[in-house]
Amino acid sequence: MDLTPDKPLAGLLAPLFALRGEHDLGVGDVGALREFVDWAARHGFGVVQVLPINETGNDNSPYNAISSVAIDPLTIEITPDAVPELSAADIKKTTAGVELLHLRSGPVVYPAVKALKLRLLERAFANFLAHSMKKNDRRARSFRAFRKAEAAWTESYALFRTLIEVNAGTERWDKWPEHQRSFAAAEKLLKSLPAAGRKVIEERARFFIYVQWIAWTQWLAVREAARKQGVALMGDIPFGVSFFSADVWARPELFDHQWCGGAPPERIFQADPFTTKWGQNWGIPLYKWDAHRAENFAWWRQRVSKVRAIFHLFRVDHILGFYRIYSFPWRPERNPEFLPLSEEEAKARTGGELPHFTPNPDDNDAHKAANRAMGEEILKVLLEECGEHRLIGEDLGEVPDYVRPSLTKLGIAGFKIPIWENEYDGGPMVPGPKYQRLSVTTYATHDFEPLRTTWENAMAKIEAAEKGGSETWPERDRAWNEVRRLAGWAGFEVPKIVPFDDEVHERLLRGLLASNSWIAITMITDLFASTQRFNQPGAVSDTNWSERLPEPVAAWDRDRALAGKMKQLDAIVRETGRWL
């Protein structure tokens, strides 16, 4: 597989939960991903990108994982072939009384799906103990080898995961009893328990390690299957981890427990009044870089080596954070308290602190040089673990002028969102053929509204202005400017109101694929020209991270309208030299 910028590639991005597989139980899983990879390969796409796959907490956000390494059990495919400890009869018995049709037909119902998969995996583990472990067969030996090899993270994660259950299902370890609020304290408690009580905890922890063994086995297999098809799997590492994660719980000395990372207010994301006023407070703890440096960045080395074991490529979300991170002196649960406050009123409650960039603002050359030096130091460590042209940096948002030259120097591809790439501030868009090869271009990430929505909203404003008064003209002019810039970048004109039809759709996709970027990635919703959206940044909503595509992957080739579009797109992928 040629994964260098010398070979341009076309890619597809789909959140795994959104895919509908042949055997899924209400959420996209490894089986659905395998079907998606097969479909992508048939149409010449050499990259399949997914969002982070680490286990999530109760907010279900893939960017707020409770472990930097553990895979979300929801991704596990549940079939007798995929989980040998489960027979068809086991699956049928365990799912009896569950409305599978209901679970599979709508958005992800996380509580129900999590509970169902947990019961199935518990059944599998019971069978594993009763048969494989008693016989010490090949699978038992494989499990023991996994546990030994991965002990550096599984032992603390498994105990953390067990204590979540002990504490009514909450990962908020700061609300747990004092003697459970760190790995060290919990281990001490465990040793003090009577043998029977200790055995119960240890057996449940062993179950969670078994679940991880199953998950890792399946993901390694789908990686190899993708490689054989010539398709690179592209993963995603969020810059931060949840404050309420096994990592912070087990290694508190590596994290700042007072300050939270986020993003400053941005014009493009104004989901709610707080985000508009203060920015996005993600709640992720800042890193104590001196502590990481003292152990040669071992935690980060482990994190990168594990994601590289599963993915051929990976994207670092918010790579800007390695250079400097926008920091909040309060946790997200206090956001409503700070929303109505002035800066002076806010400082009165934080000891004089306001959100700001850490470790330095980009307000002078010395600070910029220090930020750049720190970012390059850390990223060089990551590159040591993953190798050349395997790490891709999501460098969007408020980007300092030194970041992109720094990434280029390090050999890291950054992102190009066409509408944001201007020749100069307020000037024309940079033509796609002029993009540097060491880059990844896409119209949208999971945080953006779909292309169709952008186009149709603009046309609706223009049409409304034709019937309205002069007060509607400025908005009309901005809408015309937006669609005409986008269309011009893709190589066509829009002299009048034009619906988002097949011709517009095809021309926009052609423009993206014709760019000079190494990888041109299309969001699955943009490929299908749909208006579905998976996440609204800064917003708390039940629809975030739960929307699923309307049809299963297996049905895509039977859709005549889609088949016609894909025939055209296949030709474009070939014409632009991006066929895998």
N, C-alpha and C positions, 0 to 999 in steps of 0.2 A: 504494500500500500504506500503510494507516494504522498507523504504528508509534508510537503515543502511548498513555499510560495511559488516555486517554478511550475506547479501543476494547479491551475485554477479549478475550484470546485463549486458546486451548487449544494446548498444545504436546506434542511427543513427544521423548524423549531416547533415542538409540540409539548405542552406539559403532559407528563405521563398520566396524571389522574384523569385528563380529558379524553384519552384514547379509550375506545370501546373494543375489547377483545372478545374472542369467541367464547372464552370460559371465565371472563372476569366476574367478580362478585360485587359490582357496584362502583369500582374504581379501576382505572387503568393499572395494569401490572406488567411484569416481565413478559408474559405471553402476548399481551397487546403490543408491547414494544417490538417483540420479534416479528409480529405480523407487519408492523409499521416499517421496520427496517427492510423486510422483503419487498414491500410495496415501493419504498423509496428507491431501492436498487433497480427495480424494473423500470423506473422512470429516470434513471441516470443521476440521482442525487447521491453524492459521495459523503455527505455529512448528515447525521441525525443528531440534533441537539435536544436535550431535556433540561428541565429545571433541577435544582438540587434534590437529591434522593435520600438525604439523611432523615432520620426519624423526627417527626414534628411533635409539638406539644398540643395543647388544647385549642390554640388559635389556628392550627392546621397550615400555617404559612411555611412554605419550603425554605424561606429565608430566615426562619426563627427556630432552627432545629435544636433539639435537646441533646444532641451529640454531634461532634464534628466528624465522627467516623461511622457510627452505627447506621445501618440502612433501615429505612422505614419498612416495617413488616407489611404495610399495605401494598408494597410493590411485589410481594411474593405471589407467584402464580400457584393457585391451588388446584392441582389435578394429580391423579395417581402417578403420572410420569414425572411431574415436576417435584412432587413430595412423595418419595417412595413409601414412607410410613403411613400414607393415607390410601385406603382402598376406595373404590367407587361407592361401596356400601357405607364406609365411614363418612364420606362427604354427604351422601344422601341422608343418612341418619342425622348428622349434625345440622344440616340445613333444613330439615323438616320443620315446617311451621314458619319458616322465613319467607316473606314475599319477595322472592328473587327477582321476579319480573319488575316489581316496583323499584327495587334497589338498582337494577340495571337500566331502567328506562329514563330516569331524570338526572339531576345533578347529584354529586356525591353527598350521601347522607353519612357524614363521618362517624357519629356515635354508633350507628347500627352496623356499618361496614367494619369498623374497628373491632367491635364486640364479636361479630361473626368470625372474622379471620382469627381472632385470638382463640376462640373455642376450637376451631379447626386445627390450629397449630398446637393447642394443648392436647388434642386427641392424637396428633402425630407424635408428639413427644412421649406420651404414655405408651404408644406402640413401640417407639424407639427404645425406651427403657426395658420394656417387656421382652423384646426380641433381640435387637442388635447389641445392646449393651450386655445382656446376659450371655450372648454367644461370643462377644468380642469379635464381631465380624468386620468386614472391610469398612462399612459405614461407621461403626463404633470407633475404629482406629482413625478414620478420617476426622471424625469429630474431635477426638482427643488431640490430634495433631493441630487442628485449627485452634483449639482452646489454648494450647501451649504457645503456638506461634503468635497469637493475637492477645496474649494475656495483658500486655501493656495498656490496652484500652478496654478489653472486654470485662475484666474483673471489676473495675470501678463502675463502668456503665451498667453492668448487670445488677449490681447492688443498688445503684441509683434507681434503676427501672423497677426493682422490687419494692423499694421504699416509696415510690410513687403510689403503688397499689396500697401499701400499708397506710398511706396518708390520704385516703379517699380520692385517689386519682389525680391529685394535683402535683405538678412538677415544681411548684413554688417551695423550694427547700427552705427559704427564709421563714416560712410558716410552720415548718416541721418542728418537733421537739428539739431542744437544744442539742441533745446528744446524737442527733441524726443530721446535723446541718453541714457536715463535711465528710468526705470519705474516711479521713483519719479517725474522726469521732465515731462514725458508724462501725468501722472495723473494730474499734475498741469495745463498743457496745456488743457487737456480735460475739466476740470472744468471751464476754461476761455472761452470756445467756446459758441456760441449762442446755444440755446436749440436744434434747428434743426440739426446743425452740430454735436453736441454731440450725438444726437440720432442715427445718421447714423453710427458713430464709435461704439457706444455701441451695436447696433443691429448686426453689423458685428462680434464683439467680441463674442456676444451671439451665433452666428452661429458656431464659432470655438469651443465653449464649447459644443454645441450640437454634433458636429462631434466627440469630445472626449468621450462624453457619449455613442454614438453608438459604438465607438471602444472598450471602456472598457467593455461594455455589451457583445459584441461578444467574446472578449478574456476571460472573466470570464466564459462564457458558454463553450468555447472549452476546457478550463482547467478542468471543471467538467466532460465533456464528456471523456477526456483523463483519468481522475481518475477512472471513471467507467470501462474503458477498462484495467485498471491496468498499464497504461503508465504514466510515469512522464514527464512533460514538463520541459525542461531545458533551461533557458534564459541566457542572457549575459549582463553584465554591463561593459562598457568600463571604464577604470580607470579615464579618463578625459571627459570633455564636450567641445564642440566647443567654441572658444572665441566668436563667433557670435551666441550665444545661448540666449534664454530667461532667463536662469539662471544667466549668467554673466551680462546681461543687467539689470535684476531686483535686483541682489544682488552683485554689483561690489566689495563690501568690502570683500567678501569671496575669491577673486581671485587675483593673481598677474598678472597685465596687461603688464608687461615688459618681462617676461621670459616664454618660451614655453617648454612643455614637449616633449620627444621623446625617441629615443633609440640610443645607440652608434653604430659605424660601426661594422658589424658582418659578418663573413665569409659566412654564409648561405644565407644572403639577400644582393645581390649586383645588384639591379635592374637598377641603373643609377650611373653616376660618383659622384653625390652629396652624395648619400647614402653610396657609397664605401668610400668616403673621410671623410665626416663629421658625417654620421649616418642618422637616420630618424628624421626629424623635423615635428612632428605631428601638431604643432600649437596650442595645447591645453594649456590653461593658467594653471600655477601652482596654487596649493591651498595655501591660507594663513591659515596654520593650527592653528595658535594662535587665529584667528578670529573664526574658526570652534569650537575650544575648548571652547571659551568663551560662546558659545550658546549650549554647550553640544552636538556638532555635529548634530544639528537638521536637517541641509540640507542633510547630509548623511543618517540619520535615515529615513527621508522621502523617499529618493531614494531607499533604501533597502526594506522598508516596501511595497512600491508600486510594485517593481518587484516580491516580494514574494506573493503579492496578485494574480498575474497572473501565476507565475511559481512555480512548486514544488521544483525545484532546480535552482541554477543559478551559472554561471561561472563569475568570475571577471577577465576581460582581463587585463593583465599586473599588476598582484597583487604586483609585485616587486616595483611598484610606491609608495606603502604605506611605504616602507622602505627607498627608495631613488629613485629619478627620474633623468634621464639624461636630462639636461636642456640647452636650446639654448637662447642666448641673442639677437636673432633676430627672426622676424616672417617669416613663410615659403615663403611669397612673395619676400623676399630678398635672398632666397637661390641662385638664379643665380648670384647675385652680389658677394656672398662669395665663390662660387665654385672655381674660379681660384686663390684665395688668399692664401698666406702662413699664418701660425698662427700669425706671427708678423703683417702682413698686416691686418688680421682680427681684431686683438686687437686694431689697430689704429682706427678702425671704431666702436668699441663697448665700448670704454672707458676702454680698458684693459682686457675685459672679453672674455673667450672662452667657448664653450660647456663643461659642466662638471656635475658630479653627485651632486644633491642637496637633503638634506641639507649637507651631508658629503660624501666625497669619501670613498671607503672601503680600505683606505691605512694604517690603523693601528687599533689596538684592541679597542681603545677608540671610534673611529669613528664607527666601526662596532657595538659596544655595543649600541651606541646612536641611530644608524639607526634601529637596531633590536627593541629597546625599543619603538621607535616611531611607527614602523609598528605594533607591538603587541597591543599598546594602541588603535590605530584606528580600527584594525581588531576585537578587543574585543567588540567595540561598534557595529560593523556590525553584529557580532554574537548574540548580545543581541536582535537585531531586527529580525533576520531570524531564529534563533534556530540551534540546533546541526545538523550537516551533511546536511546542505542545501546550504552552500556556498562552491564553488569549486574554487581553485586558479590556474590561468594560470601562471605558474612560469617558463616560458621558456625564452631563450635569455642568456644574461650575468648574471648568477645567483650567488649571493654572497654565501659563504659557510654556512652562518648562516640562510638563508631563509628557506630551507627545514626542518631543525630541529625545527625552529620556527613554521612553519605551522603544523607540526606533533603535537607539544605541544598544539597548539590551537585546534586541531581536524579538520583541514582543509585539504581536499584531494588536492594534487597537480597533475601535469600532468607528464606522462611518454611518451616521443617520443622514441621508441626503438632504433633508430639509434644514438640517443644522449646519451643513458644510458650506460656508460662504467664502468667496474669494477675499472679502474684507467685510467688516461689520456693516450690515445693512446692504451689502452688495449682492451680486448674482451668485447662484449656487455653483459650487465647484463641479464641473462636468465629471461624470463617472469615469470616463477614460483617463482622467488626470489623477485619480486616486492613486496613492502609493500602493504598490503590490502587497506590502506587508500590512494588510488591513482586512477587516471583515465588514462588509456592508449589509445593511438590512433596513427596510422601511420602518420596522417596529420591533421592539422587544415585548415581553409579556406585560410591561407597564403601560404600553401605548394603546390608544384607541385604534381599531382596525382601519385599513385604507378606505374601505367602502364608507365607513362612518365619517371619516374626515372629508371625503369627497361629497357625500350627500348632505352633510351639515353645511358645507360651504355653498353648495348649489341652492339649498333651502333659504339661506340668508340672502343670496342674490335674487332669488325669485320673490321673496317677501319684500325686498327693497323696491322692486318694480311696481308694487301695489301700495307702497308706503310713502311717507313724506321724506323730506330732506334729512331728517334726523336718522334715517336708516342708511344713508349713503356711505358714511365712514365704514360701517361694518360690512356693507356690500363691497366696498373697494378693497378692504382687507381680505375678504373671501376670494375675490377675483385674483388678487395678488398671490394668495396661497395656492390655488389650483393651477394657475398659469405658470407659476414657478415650478411646481411639481411636474406638470405636463411637459414644460419646456426642457426640464432636466431629462425626462424620458424620451424626448425627441418628437413631440407632437404639439399641435396648437389647439387651443380651446376658444374659438371666437364667440361662442354663444353657450347658453346653458345646455349641458350635456349630461345625461344620466350615467351612472356607473354601470355601463353595459359591458358585454364581452370584449368589445374592441378596446375600450379604455383599460379594462383589466389586463388584457394581453399586452398592451403597449407599456403599461407601468412595470409589469414583470420583466418584459424584455429589457427595459432600461436598467433595471437592477442587475440582471444577469450580464449585461454588456459592460458593466463597470470593470475597472482594472484591478479591483480588490482580489485578494487571494481566494476568499470564500464569500459568496453571496448567499445569504440566508433569508428564507421566506418564512414568516410566521404561518402556521397551518391555517389560521383563519383568513389570512390574506391570500393564501393559495386558493382557498375555496370561495373567496369573495364574500365572506359572511360578516355579520356585525357582532358576533360573540366577543366578549371581553373576559379575561380571566382574573384581572386584578386592577383595582383602582388605587394607586399609591396614596397613602395617608388616610384612606377611608377604612372604617370598620364596617364590614358588610358580610352577610351570609353568602353572598354570591362570589366573594373573593375566594379563589382557589377551589371552587366547587363546580363550575360550569363544565359540561362534557360535550364533545362533538355529537351531533345528532345521529350519525350513522356509524356502525361498527366498521373497523378497517376492512374487514372481509367483504363489505358491501360496496366499497368505493369503486372497484372495477366494474361492478354491475350497474352503476349509475351512468346512464347514457350521456346525459349532459356533461357530467364530470369527465367521462371518457373522451368526449370530443375536445374539451379544454386541455386535457392532459396530452392528447395527441399533438396539439399545437405547442404546448409547453415542452414536450420531449424534443421537438424540432429546434426550439429556441436554445435549450440546454446544449444540444449538439452544435448548433451554429456558433454559440459563444465559447466553444471549446471547454465547457465545464462538465461534460459527461464523464461519469466516474471511470 
